[in-house]
Amino acid sequence: MKDIFKKYKAAFIITISIFTILLAVTILRFIVAEKSVNQAVNEKKQIFSESDINDASWNIQEIREKRKEIHWLEQQLILAKYDSLNLGINLTDSAILVQLKGTVLLNANILKQHPKHWIESPNFAAYHDITKISRIVEEQSTIKKRPIKKVQAPKNEEEAAKIKHDTIPDPLLVWQFVLDSKIEVIITGVGLGKDSLMNANYNSDILKYQVDRFKKSWLPKTYLPTLYIWLNDKDAKAIYRAIPEKGRVVFKI
C-alpha cells in the first residue's frame, strides 16, 4: 500500500487539490446565490403591502380560484386595448397562446415545463406580481426574428430549372427572454426523430443552459426565477416570429 502511495503520490495530491478547489468554489457560489435570492425577495417585499401578503380570503381555495379567473380576465381586457400581438403563458392549462385583442390566434400545447410546479403556493401579492402584464426587455434566439430571402426571378424555364433551393433546415428554436418583472423564460423547440416521434432531451437541455449560465456568471449577482418550456418546434417558431420585439407577456398559474 505504501509503495502504491509513493508511486502515485503526485496524482493523489493533484486529485485532492482539484477536489478541494471545486468544493470551495461550489460552497462560495452557493453562498453568493443564496444572498442574491434573499436580496431579490426583500426587494419584492418592499413594494407589497402587509395586507396583500397576508390576504385572508386568499387561503380559501374556492375564493382563490375565482380571484385568479377574475385577474386573468382583467389582464385580457387591458391587453385588448393594444393593437399588437401578445403572449399568454397559461400554465394552468399547459398552453402557450398568441393573442390579439382577446382573440386567440395560435394555441400550442406545452410538452413539458420545469419546474413542474413553478411557484409553490404564492401568496396574493406574489401571485399578482408574477401574473401581471410584463414586457420583454432582453431576448436572444437561435433563429432570426424576421428572416429575409432575396429571390431573383428566372428569365426562362431553362434558368428556372437550374435554381438550387436551400434544403438546410433552421436549427431547433431556443428562445430566451427576460421580463421587466424579473422573470426569465426559456422556450425550446422539440423536433421529430427518425421515427417521426418527438425527440426531446429535457435533462440535457437544462444541463446545457445551466453550464452556459455558469460560464457567463459563475458568481450570480442577481437572481431571476427561470421557467423552462418545451413546445413542438413548428409551434415554437411560429410563436416566436409572431410576438413583436419588446412584446407583452401575461401568465396564468
C-alpha positions in Angstrom: 0.0 0.0 0.0 2.8 2.4 0.9 4.6 1.6 -2.4 1.4 2.4 -4.3 1.0 5.7 -2.5 4.6 6.6 -3.1 4.3 5.7 -6.8 1.1 7.8 -7.3 1.7 10.4 -4.6 1.7 13.3 -7.1 -1.5 12.1 -8.7 -3.2 11.8 -5.3 -2.1 15.3 -4.3 -3.3 16.8 -7.6 -6.7 15.0 -7.3 -7.2 16.1 -3.7 -6.2 19.6 -4.6 -8.6 19.8 -7.5 -11.4 18.3 -5.4 -10.8 20.8 -2.6 -10.8 23.8 -5.1 -14.1 22.6 -6.7 -15.7 22.1 -3.3 -14.6 25.6 -2.2 -16.0 27.1 -5.5 -19.3 25.3 -5.0 -19.7 26.4 -1.5 -18.8 30.0 -2.4 -21.2 30.0 -5.3 -24.0 28.6 -3.1 -23.4 31.4 -0.5 -23.5 34.1 -3.2 -26.5 32.6 -4.9 -28.4 32.4 -1.6 -27.5 36.0 -0.9 -28.8 37.0 -4.3 -32.1 35.2 -3.8 -32.7 36.8 -0.4 -31.9 40.2 -1.8 -34.4 39.7 -4.7 -37.1 38.5 -2.2 -36.5 41.5 0.1 -36.7 44.0 -2.8 -40.1 42.4 -3.8 -41.4 42.6 -0.3 -40.8 46.3 -0.1 -43.3 47.0 -2.9 -46.1 44.9 -1.3 -48.4 46.0 1.5 -48.7 43.7 4.5 -52.4 43.3 3.9 -51.8 42.0 0.4 -49.1 39.5 1.6 -51.4 38.2 4.3 -54.7 38.4 2.5 -57.1 36.2 4.5 -59.5 35.2 1.7 -56.6 34.0 -0.5 -56.3 31.0 1.8 -59.8 29.8 0.9 -59.4 27.6 -2.2 -62.8 28.4 -3.8 -62.3 32.2 -3.4 -58.7 32.0 -4.6 -59.6 30.2 -7.8 -62.3 32.7 -8.6 -60.0 35.6 -8.0 -57.4 34.0 -10.3 -60.0 33.8 -13.1 -61.1 37.5 -12.5 -57.4 38.6 -12.5 -56.8 36.8 -15.8 -59.8 38.4 -17.4 -58.8 41.8 -16.2 -55.4 41.3 -17.8 -57.0 40.3 -21.1 -59.2 43.4 -21.0 -56.0 45.6 -20.6 -54.3 43.8 -23.5 -57.4 44.2 -25.7 -56.6 48.0 -25.8 -53.4 47.4 -27.7 -53.1 46.6 -31.5 -50.1 44.3 -31.1 -49.9 40.5 -30.6 -49.2 39.4 -27.1 -48.0 36.1 -25.5 -50.1 34.3 -22.9 -48.4 31.6 -20.9 -51.2 29.5 -19.4 -49.5 27.1 -17.0 -52.9 26.1 -15.6 -54.0 24.5 -18.9 -50.4 23.8 -20.2 -50.8 26.1 -23.2 -49.0 29.0 -24.9 -51.3 31.5 -26.6 -50.7 34.2 -29.2 -53.5 36.7 -28.7 -54.8 39.8 -30.4 -57.4 42.0 -28.6 -58.7 39.0 -26.6 -58.8 36.6 -29.6 -56.5 33.5 -29.5 -54.8 33.2 -32.9 -52.5 30.4 -32.0 -52.7 27.8 -29.2 -49.8 25.5 -28.6 -49.6 22.7 -26.1 -46.7 22.7 -23.6 -44.9 19.4 -23.9 -43.1 19.9 -20.6 -42.3 22.6 -18.2 -39.6 22.8 -15.5 -40.1 23.2 -12.6 -43.3 21.2 -12.8 -44.8 23.4 -10.1 -43.2 26.7 -11.0 -44.3 28.7 -8.0 -45.3 26.8 -4.9 -48.4 28.3 -3.1 -47.7 32.0 -3.9 -49.4 34.5 -1.6 -51.8 37.1 -3.0 -49.2 39.8 -3.6 -46.7 37.3 -5.2 -49.4 35.9 -7.5 -50.3 39.3 -8.8 -46.7 40.3 -9.3 -46.0 37.2 -11.3 -49.2 37.3 -13.4 -49.3 41.0 -14.2 -48.7 42.1 -17.8 -44.9 42.3 -18.4 -42.7 43.4 -21.2 -39.8 41.6 -22.8 -36.7 43.7 -22.0 -34.0 41.3 -23.2 -34.1 38.3 -25.6 -31.9 36.0 -27.7 -32.7 33.2 -30.1 -31.1 30.6 -32.3 -33.1 31.8 -35.3 -33.8 35.2 -36.8 -37.0 37.0 -35.9 -37.7 38.2 -39.4 -35.8 36.0 -42.0 -35.1 37.8 -45.3 -34.7 35.9 -48.5 -33.7 37.6 -51.7 -35.2 35.9 -54.8 -34.4 36.9 -58.4 -37.0 35.8 -60.9 -35.6 33.4 -63.6 -35.6 34.8 -67.2 -36.8 31.5 -68.7 -37.7 27.9 -67.9 -34.1 26.7 -68.5 -32.8 29.1 -66.0 -35.5 28.2 -63.5 -34.6 24.6 -63.7 -31.0 25.4 -62.7 -32.1 27.1 -59.5 -31.0 25.2 -56.4 -33.2 25.5 -53.4 -31.7 25.7 -49.9 -32.5 22.5 -48.2 -30.7 23.3 -44.9 -33.4 23.5 -42.2 -33.4 26.0 -39.5 -31.9 24.8 -36.2 -34.3 24.0 -33.4 -35.6 27.1 -31.6 -34.2 28.1 -28.3 -35.7 31.4 -27.3 -34.6 33.0 -24.1 -36.1 36.2 -22.8 -36.2 38.3 -19.6 -39.2 40.2 -18.5 -39.3 43.6 -16.7 -40.9 41.7 -13.8 -37.5 40.0 -13.3 -38.6 36.6 -14.6 -36.6 34.6 -17.2 -38.3 32.2 -19.7 -36.6 29.7 -21.9 -38.7 28.2 -24.7 -37.2 25.3 -26.5 -38.5 23.7 -29.7 -38.7 19.9 -29.9 -38.2 18.3 -33.3 -39.0 14.9 -34.8 -36.6 12.0 -34.7 -36.0 9.5 -37.5 -39.1 7.5 -36.3 -41.2 10.7 -36.7 -41.7 10.9 -32.9 -40.9 13.8 -30.7 -37.2 13.7 -29.9 -36.8 15.5 -26.6 -33.8 15.7 -24.3 -35.2 17.7 -21.4 -32.4 16.9 -18.9 -29.6 17.5 -21.3 -31.2 20.8 -22.3 -31.4 22.0 -18.7 -27.8 21.0 -18.1 -26.6 22.9 -21.2 -28.5 26.0 -20.1 -27.0 25.8 -16.6 -23.5 25.3 -17.9 -23.8 28.3 -20.2 -25.1 30.4 -17.3 -22.2 29.3 -15.1 -19.7 30.3 -17.9 -21.3 33.7 -18.1 -21.5 34.3 -14.4 -20.0 31.8 -12.0 -20.9 34.1 -9.1 -24.5 35.1 -9.7 -25.0 38.7 -8.6 -28.8 38.8 -9.3 -31.5 36.2 -9.0 -34.0 35.5 -11.8 -36.6 32.7 -11.3 -36.4 30.7 -14.6 -39.2 28.9 -16.3 -38.2 26.2 -18.9 -40.9 25.4 -21.5 -40.7 22.8 -24.4 -43.0 23.1 -27.4 -43.3 21.5 -30.8 -40.6 23.2 -32.8 -43.0 24.4 -35.5 -45.3 26.0 -32.9 -42.4 27.5 -31.1 -41.0 29.2 -34.2 -44.5 30.5 -35.2 -45.0 32.0 -31.8 -41.5 33.5 -31.6 -41.9 35.2 -35.0 -45.4 36.4 -34.2 -44.5 38.2 -31.0 -43.0 41.6 -31.6 -39.8 42.8 -30.0 -40.4 44.1 -26.5 -43.7 42.3 -26.7 -46.1 41.9 -23.8 -46.4 38.7 -21.8 -49.0 37.6 -19.3 -49.1 34.5 -17.1 -51.8 32.3 -15.7 -50.7 29.9 -12.9 
